[in-house]
Amino acid sequence: MILKPAYLLPLGLFLVGFGCSSPTEEIQENAIERQIEANTGTNANVDIQDDTVTFRDENTNMVIGNNAALPDGWPTDLVVPENGRIVVAAVTRENGGGATLSAESPLTPGELAAWYAAQMKTKGYAQESSANFGGSVSASYKKGESTIGFLFSASSGGDANFRSLVTAGYSVE
C-alpha cells in the first residue's frame, strides 16, 4: 500500500501539534479534513485523541501516534511483534487491498526477523527472499495472492526499551 502525498502533508502538519487541548484538536481535525478533501476529492474523517490521530476515508483507515492501535479491517496475517508498540498502521481497500505497519520492538533486528519468520511459517507463508545489510534485515513472504514484505532495522528513537523498528507492507494481487 502506498500512502498518497495528499494524506501525508496534512497529517504531518498535525504531528507538530501533538498533545493539544480538545478545542485545538477539533480545529486541527477540521483543517486537516478540509485539506485532504480539497486535494483528493474524497470525504475524510480525522480524529485526534491522546497523541494519536485516526484517519478514515472510503478506502483507507489509518492510525498514527504513541497510542496507535490496529485499525478496523486489519489483515490477521500481519501481526504486531510481541511487546511491540505500533507507530503507524494503515489499511486500504484500493487495488485489491493492503496494509502498512510500522512498529517498534525490544528485539534486535535479527531477533525480530527470526520471530516474524516463525510467524509467517505458522500462517502458511513461504519465504521468497531475505537479505542482511548494514545491521538491517529484509524479507518477503508469499501465500496465494498475498505478499508481505518486511524491513527490520535498528531503532533511532529515544526509548531504550525499543531496540528495533519493523516496517511491513501487505498486499493482495
Phi and psi in degrees as a GROMACS rama.xvg file:
@    title "Ramachandran Plot"
@    xaxis  label "Phi"
@    yaxis  label "Psi"
@TYPE xy
-111.221  123.115  ILE-2
-77.1314  135.349  LEU-3
-72.0636  139.577  LYS-4
-55.8324  -29.7211  PRO-5
-63.1903  -25.2915  ALA-6
-83.1094  -36.3051  TYR-7
-71.5686  -40.3486  LEU-8
-61.7558  -54.1669  LEU-9
-62.1193  -38.484  PRO-10
-68.4868  -35.574  LEU-11
-64.5899  -39.5327  GLY-12
-62.0648  -34.9848  LEU-13
-61.4774  -41.6312  PHE-14
-57.05  -27.981  LEU-15
-63.3556  -29.4471  VAL-16
-103  20.5541  GLY-17
-51.037  140.46  PHE-18
86.0215  13.827  GLY-19
-75.8371  163.194  CYS-20
-70.8752  166.521  SER-21
-58.0565  -47  SER-22
-61.9841  -37.5425  PRO-23
-66.7836  -39.6429  THR-24
-60.9228  -40.9673  GLU-25
-64.9578  -40.3477  GLU-26
-63.2919  -44.6138  ILE-27
-61.9098  -45.0505  GLN-28
-56.4114  -49.1532  GLU-29
-63.6396  -40.7533  ASN-30
-65.6041  -42.7833  ALA-31
-65.4406  -44.7429  ILE-32
-58.5202  -45.8023  GLU-33
-62.7856  -40.6616  ARG-34
-65.0183  -45.1445  GLN-35
-63.5389  -45.7381  ILE-36
-61.2703  -39.7122  GLU-37
-66.6016  -36.2035  ALA-38
-82.98  -26.6435  ASN-39
-117.99  -19.0053  THR-40
76.092  8.91359  GLY-41
-103.706  151.712  THR-42
-81.5403  114.56  ASN-43
-107.156  148.309  ALA-44
-128.296  120.186  ASN-45
-118.423  133.729  VAL-46
-129.218  127.116  ASP-47
-114.671  121.45  ILE-48
-150.997  133.249  GLN-49
47.2929  56.3904  ASP-50
61.3722  24.7254  ASP-51
-134.092  138.57  THR-52
-117.118  134.369  VAL-53
-114.987  131.142  THR-54
-122.156  134.332  PHE-55
-138.599  141.253  ARG-56
-140.941  -169.293  ASP-57
-67.4036  -15.7332  GLU-58
-119.074  -17.3827  ASN-59
-129.481  143.842  THR-60
-135.885  113.572  ASN-61
-133.127  142.284  MET-62
-128.28  130.975  VAL-63
-131.927  136.182  ILE-64
138.59  -178.367  GLY-65
-67.2645  -26.4224  ASN-66
-114.93  31.3502  ASN-67
-65.028  145.831  ALA-68
-129.396  165.372  ALA-69
-66.7102  132.129  LEU-70
-75.9976  163.558  PRO-71
-55.4344  142.793  ASP-72
84.5497  11.1166  GLY-73
-65.1366  133.127  TRP-74
-69.7763  130.307  PRO-75
-66.8628  -20.0681  THR-76
-74.4418  -21.4898  ASP-77
-99.8671  101.986  LEU-78
-100.125  156.926  VAL-79
-88.274  139.536  VAL-80
-61.7069  148.069  PRO-81
-53.8451  134.145  GLU-82
58.927  21.6658  ASN-83
-86.2927  164.94  GLY-84
-126.499  120.727  ARG-85
-72.3952  132.871  ILE-86
-102.378  -47.716  VAL-87
-141.85  135.922  VAL-88
-141.318  128.438  ALA-89
-141.953  142.782  ALA-90
-125.845  150.838  VAL-91
-137.832  152.878  THR-92
-103.135  -0.905157  ARG-93
-72.2158  148.322  GLU-94
51.0038  44.1533  ASN-95
90.9983  -12.1924  GLY-96
101.363  156.136  GLY-97
-178.214  175.751  GLY-98
-152.196  154.117  ALA-99
-130.795  136.449  THR-100
-132.08  136.402  LEU-101
-131.232  120.487  SER-102
-142.378  147.253  ALA-103
-95.2698  152.528  GLU-104
-142.676  148.951  SER-105
-75.3424  -10.6706  PRO-106
-78.0754  159.296  LEU-107
-74.2145  163.58  THR-108
-54.6321  -41.6272  PRO-109
-65.9292  -42.922  GLY-110
-64.0272  -39.8843  GLU-111
-66.1993  -40.9075  LEU-112
-61.9342  -41.381  ALA-113
-66.5173  -39.6168  ALA-114
-61.9399  -46.0493  TRP-115
-67.3159  -35.0004  TYR-116
-59.5066  -42.8415  ALA-117
-65.8661  -41.2125  ALA-118
-62.0872  -44.1574  GLN-119
-65.3211  -39.8439  MET-120
-62.9695  -43.8047  LYS-121
-60.3358  -34.0845  THR-122
-87.0381  3.10599  LYS-123
88.5042  14.9979  GLY-124
-87.448  146.194  TYR-125
-105.538  136.433  ALA-126
-74.0947  129.932  GLN-127
-99.2835  -32.927  GLU-128
-158.255  160.284  SER-129
-159.7  153.117  SER-130
-154.463  145.659  ALA-131
-114.763  130.685  ASN-132
-154.516  124.351  PHE-133
53.2435  37.9948  GLY-134
86.4465  -4.81517  GLY-135
-106.396  157.87  SER-136
-131.767  137.651  VAL-137
-122.947  152.705  SER-138
-158.007  150.01  ALA-139
-133.349  148.146  SER-140
-135.162  149.039  TYR-141
-137.009  141.076  LYS-142
-145.214  113.912  LYS-143
58.6084  -123.17  GLY-144
-94.5238  2.99841  GLU-145
-98.9875  135.995  SER-146
-129.116  137.31  THR-147
-127.768  126.308  ILE-148
-113.872  139.79  GLY-149
-126.217  148.083  PHE-150
-130.688  122.976  LEU-151
-111.329  121.99  PHE-152
-139.484  162.566  SER-153
-66.1241  139.207  ALA-154
-76.195  137.744  SER-155
-103.921  6.83889  SER-156
-73.1003  169.14  GLY-157
-86.9322  -3.76024  GLY-158
-89.9254  111.853  ASP-159
-66.1268  -16.163  ALA-160
-74.2761  -16.3176  ASN-161
-117.245  108.645  PHE-162
-93.6561  -17.0928  ARG-163
-145.981  166.659  SER-164
-127.282  133.593  LEU-165
-108.792  133.359  VAL-166
-120.633  124.497  THR-167
-133.054  145.275  ALA-168
-126.233  133.525  GLY-169
-118.086  130.522  TYR-170
-139.689  153.989  SER-171
-121.033  126.281  VAL-172
